[in-house]
Amino acid sequence: MQNTDCRPAEKPRSWNASLAKYRQPNTARSVFEIIASLLPFVALWATAALLVNHGQWWGLVLTVPAAGLLVRLFMLQHDCGHGSLFSQRRLNDWTGRALGVLTFTPYDYWRRSHAIHHASTGNLDQRGIGDIDTLTVREYQALPWSGRLRYRLYRHPLVMFGLGPAWLFVCQYRLPVGMMRGGLEPWVSTLATNLCIAAMAALLIWAAGLQTFLMVQGLIILMAATAGVWLFYVQHQFEETHWSKTGEWNFQTAALEGSSHYDLPPILQWFTGNIGIHHVHHLSSKIPFYRLGEVMRDFPELRDMNRITLRQSFGCVKLVLWDEDTRRLVTFRQARTASAAA
């Protein structure tokens, strides 16, 4: 991973003005991106189901690109939540709600929790909503053995990228967890999405059969969910990320230093909707995903900031604790070694 001293030469808070011109969406382009993602997804789903129903089990291979397209549809929903896919709030919201049925994600509930993530990312005093649980070394060491075991299990790759994504998208999103007392909107969002998912599932089961539906839809949603959690993980859980307490916390610093540039191959950039350009996204979430590349082109100083390649990203999995002394994420072993040497 590259995280050199290549920091933007702009004055503090000047990025807000510098990026203003990139925030205007192009309605025709946004509609095209939806169609270019939705039609192939439907075609792949239907073809996979048809092949399986005719005994051609190799048709399940088509669930892989279909899962990639579902990730892309989630990124479109994500832009709707930021009000960046269209200029009109109502159009963003209803598009996001419709896409949320496909992604198993209650749009209004998710939008609120994600807004909290953007407003508090990297703030040690505001952890817990819309982010991955991260303890400091001191907090972890102060836990009883049972607490340490729970955190180790939570951070284990099989849980984080296996059971966790399945639980999050299939089970947890069926209720407004964390916002049970957050008013009517989170409940309406989750329950209405649940009803629409049930109606969609009933129609697909009628058309394709229960077994085929479970195999095709199950594989697609599980692979897409895992990919989504992986992306979110790498975007903030890297060695030289940024965490600070409220008194020291600054939005621009947290965005630039606490979010990665996940430099993926072009085909994966397309499937993930350029979300790897995450530091720019956190600087200005109103920029449509298809304009993030323009920012990187026009501001070359951003290209190497917190840059992580696909190969390098796998090393992020073992980084699990924030060391407040060295100001970096460390492994359990590194934390134990440092504690023994102290």
C-alpha positions in Angstrom: 0.0 0.0 0.0 1.2 3.5 -0.8 0.5 6.2 1.7 3.4 8.6 1.2 3.7 12.2 2.2 1.8 13.0 -1.0 -0.8 15.1 0.6 -2.9 17.7 -1.3 -1.3 21.1 -1.3 -4.7 22.8 -0.9 -5.5 24.8 2.2 -7.8 23.3 4.8 -11.4 23.0 3.7 -10.6 24.2 0.2 -11.7 20.9 -1.3 -15.3 21.7 -0.9 -15.0 24.5 -3.4 -12.6 22.6 -5.7 -14.9 19.7 -6.1 -18.2 21.7 -6.5 -18.3 21.5 -10.3 -18.2 17.7 -10.3 -21.4 17.4 -8.2 -23.9 17.9 -11.0 -25.4 14.7 -12.3 -26.3 14.0 -15.9 -29.8 12.6 -16.0 -29.4 10.7 -19.3 -26.1 9.2 -18.1 -27.7 8.1 -14.8 -30.6 6.5 -16.6 -28.2 4.7 -18.9 -26.2 3.4 -16.0 -29.3 1.9 -14.4 -30.4 0.2 -17.6 -26.9 -1.0 -18.4 -26.9 -2.7 -14.9 -30.5 -3.8 -14.6 -31.1 -5.4 -17.9 -28.0 -7.7 -17.9 -28.8 -8.7 -14.3 -32.4 -9.7 -15.2 -31.1 -11.6 -18.3 -28.5 -13.5 -16.3 -30.9 -14.4 -13.5 -33.5 -15.7 -16.0 -30.9 -17.6 -18.1 -29.4 -19.2 -15.0 -32.8 -20.3 -13.7 -33.8 -21.6 -17.2 -30.7 -23.7 -17.5 -30.9 -25.1 -14.0 -34.6 -26.1 -14.6 -33.4 -28.0 -17.7 -30.8 -29.9 -15.8 -27.9 -27.7 -16.9 -26.3 -27.1 -13.6 -23.4 -25.2 -15.1 -25.9 -22.4 -15.5 -25.1 -21.5 -11.9 -21.9 -20.1 -13.2 -23.9 -17.1 -14.4 -24.7 -16.2 -10.9 -21.1 -14.9 -10.6 -21.5 -12.0 -13.1 -25.1 -11.5 -11.8 -23.7 -11.0 -8.3 -21.3 -8.4 -9.7 -24.2 -6.6 -11.3 -26.1 -6.7 -8.1 -23.1 -5.0 -6.4 -23.3 -2.3 -9.1 -27.0 -1.9 -8.5 -26.3 -1.4 -4.8 -23.8 1.3 -5.7 -26.5 3.0 -7.8 -28.8 2.8 -4.8 -25.9 4.2 -2.7 -25.7 7.2 -4.9 -29.4 7.7 -4.6 -29.0 7.8 -0.9 -26.4 10.6 -1.2 -28.7 12.5 -3.7 -26.1 12.3 -6.4 -27.6 10.1 -9.1 -30.3 12.6 -10.0 -30.9 16.2 -9.3 -34.4 15.6 -7.9 -34.7 14.3 -4.4 -37.9 12.4 -5.1 -36.4 10.7 -8.1 -33.4 9.6 -6.1 -35.5 8.3 -3.3 -37.9 6.2 -5.3 -35.2 4.9 -7.5 -33.3 3.9 -4.4 -36.3 2.3 -2.8 -36.9 0.2 -5.9 -33.3 -0.9 -6.2 -33.4 -1.7 -2.4 -35.8 -4.5 -3.1 -33.3 -6.2 -5.4 -30.4 -5.6 -3.0 -32.4 -6.7 0.1 -31.6 -3.3 1.6 -34.3 -1.0 3.1 -33.3 2.3 1.4 -34.5 4.9 3.9 -33.2 3.1 6.9 -29.9 2.4 5.2 -29.6 6.0 4.0 -29.9 7.3 7.5 -27.3 4.9 9.0 -25.0 5.6 6.1 -25.3 9.3 6.6 -24.1 8.8 10.2 -21.2 6.8 8.9 -20.1 9.8 6.7 -20.6 12.3 9.5 -18.5 10.3 12.0 -16.1 8.1 10.1 -12.7 8.0 11.9 -14.2 9.5 15.1 -13.3 7.3 18.1 -16.0 8.8 20.2 -18.8 8.1 17.6 -18.3 4.5 16.7 -21.1 1.9 16.3 -23.5 2.9 13.6 -22.9 2.2 9.9 -19.3 1.0 10.4 -17.2 -2.0 11.2 -16.6 -2.4 15.0 -13.0 -1.4 15.7 -11.5 -1.4 19.2 -8.3 0.3 20.3 -5.5 -1.8 21.7 -6.2 -0.5 25.2 -9.9 -1.2 25.0 -9.2 -4.7 23.8 -6.7 -5.4 26.5 -9.2 -4.1 29.2 -11.8 -6.7 28.2 -12.3 -9.9 30.1 -11.4 -13.1 28.2 -15.0 -13.5 27.1 -15.1 -10.0 25.5 -11.8 -10.7 23.8 -13.1 -14.0 22.4 -16.3 -12.2 21.1 -14.2 -9.6 19.3 -11.8 -12.2 17.9 -14.8 -14.2 16.5 -16.4 -11.0 15.1 -13.1 -10.2 13.4 -12.4 -13.7 12.1 -12.5 -13.7 8.2 -15.0 -16.6 8.2 -17.4 -14.4 10.2 -16.6 -11.0 8.8 -16.8 -12.1 5.1 -18.8 -15.3 5.4 -21.5 -15.4 8.1 -21.6 -11.7 8.6 -22.7 -10.5 5.1 -25.3 -13.2 5.0 -26.7 -12.2 8.4 -26.6 -8.5 7.5 -28.4 -8.6 4.2 -30.7 -11.6 4.8 -31.6 -11.2 8.4 -30.5 -7.9 10.1 -31.9 -5.7 7.4 -35.4 -7.1 8.0 -35.7 -4.9 11.1 -34.4 -1.3 11.7 -31.6 -2.5 14.0 -30.0 0.4 15.8 -33.0 2.7 15.0 -35.9 0.9 16.7 -36.8 4.2 18.4 -35.8 6.4 15.5 -39.4 7.2 14.5 -41.7 5.8 11.9 -39.5 6.1 8.8 -37.0 3.2 9.6 -39.9 0.9 10.4 -41.8 1.8 7.2 -38.7 1.4 5.2 -37.8 -2.0 6.4 -41.3 -3.5 6.5 -42.3 -2.1 3.1 -39.0 -3.4 1.6 -39.8 -6.8 3.3 -43.2 -6.9 1.7 -41.8 -6.1 -1.7 -39.1 -8.7 -1.4 -41.7 -11.3 -0.4 -43.9 -10.4 -3.4 -40.8 -10.6 -5.7 -39.8 -13.9 -4.2 -43.3 -15.3 -4.6 -43.4 -14.4 -8.3 -40.0 -15.8 -9.0 -40.8 -19.1 -7.1 -44.0 -19.4 -9.2 -42.0 -18.8 -12.4 -38.9 -20.8 -11.7 -39.7 -23.1 -8.7 -38.6 -23.0 -5.1 -35.4 -25.0 -5.5 -34.2 -23.0 -8.5 -35.1 -19.7 -6.8 -33.1 -20.7 -3.6 -30.1 -21.7 -5.6 -29.9 -18.8 -8.0 -31.1 -16.0 -5.8 -29.2 -17.5 -2.8 -25.9 -17.6 -4.6 -26.3 -14.1 -6.1 -27.2 -12.4 -2.8 -24.6 -14.2 -0.8 -21.8 -13.4 -3.2 -22.9 -9.8 -3.7 -23.2 -9.3 0.1 -19.7 -10.7 0.7 -18.3 -8.5 -2.0 -20.1 -5.4 -0.5 -18.8 -6.0 3.0 -15.3 -6.7 1.6 -15.3 -3.3 -0.2 -16.5 -1.5 2.8 -13.8 -3.2 4.9 -10.9 -2.3 2.6 -12.2 1.3 2.3 -11.5 2.1 5.9 -9.6 -0.8 7.5 -6.1 -0.3 6.3 -2.8 0.3 8.2 -2.4 4.0 7.9 -6.0 4.9 8.2 -7.2 7.8 10.5 -8.9 7.7 13.9 -9.1 10.5 16.4 -11.2 11.8 19.2 -13.9 14.4 18.8 -11.6 17.4 19.9 -9.1 16.5 17.2 -11.5 15.1 14.6 -11.8 17.1 11.3 -14.2 16.1 8.4 -11.7 16.7 5.6 -8.8 15.0 7.4 -11.0 12.0 8.2 -12.1 11.8 4.6 -8.7 12.1 3.0 -6.7 10.0 5.5 -9.3 7.6 6.8 -10.6 6.4 3.4 -8.6 4.4 0.9 -8.1 4.6 -2.8 -8.8 1.0 -3.7 -7.1 0.9 -7.1 -9.0 -2.0 -8.8 -8.6 -3.4 -12.4 -11.0 -1.6 -14.8 -13.5 -4.4 -15.0 -13.8 -4.4 -11.2 -14.0 -0.6 -11.1 -17.0 -0.9 -13.4 -18.8 -3.6 -11.3 -18.1 -1.6 -8.1 -19.2 1.7 -9.5 -15.8 3.4 -8.8 -16.5 3.2 -5.1 -12.8 2.3 -4.7 -12.1 6.1 -5.1 -13.4 6.3 -1.6 -11.4 9.2 -0.3 -12.9 11.4 -2.9 -16.3 10.0 -2.3 -16.0 10.9 1.4 -14.7 14.4 0.6 -17.8 15.1 -1.5 -20.5 12.4 -1.4 -22.7 14.4 -3.9 -20.4 13.5 -6.8 -22.0 10.9 -9.0 -20.0 7.7 -9.2 -19.3 8.2 -12.9 -17.6 11.5 -12.3 -15.2 10.3 -9.6 -12.7 9.4 -12.4 -12.8 13.0 -13.6 -11.6 14.1 -10.1 -8.7 11.7 -10.2 -7.8 12.9 -13.6 -7.9 16.6 -12.7 -6.2 16.2 -9.3 -3.3 13.8 -9.7 -2.2 14.5 -6.1 -5.1 12.3 -5.0 -4.1 9.2 -7.0 -1.4 7.9 -4.6 -3.2 8.8 -1.3 -3.9 5.7 0.6 -3.6 3.7 -2.6 -4.3 0.0 -2.1 -4.0 -2.6 -5.0 -6.1 -5.7 -5.1 -3.2 -7.8 -4.0 -2.3 -5.5 -1.2 -5.9 -5.4 0.1 -5.8 -9.0 1.3 -3.2 -7.9 3.9 -5.9 -5.7 5.5 -7.8 -8.6 6.9 -5.4 -9.2 9.8 -5.4 -5.5 10.9 -8.0 -5.5 13.7 -7.0 -3.0 16.5 -6.3 0.7 16.5 -3.0 1.6 18.2 -3.4 5.1 19.6 0.3 5.4 20.3 1.6 4.6 16.8 -1.7 5.8 15.1 -2.1 2.8 12.9 -4.1 -0.4 12.7 -2.3 -3.5 14.0 -2.7 -7.2 14.3 -3.5 -9.1 17.4 0.1 -10.4 17.4 1.6 -6.9 17.0 -0.6 -5.6 19.9 0.5 -8.5 22.1 4.2 -8.0 21.2 4.0 -4.3 22.0 2.3 -4.9 25.3 4.9 -7.5 26.3 7.7 -5.1 25.4 6.2 -2.2 27.4 
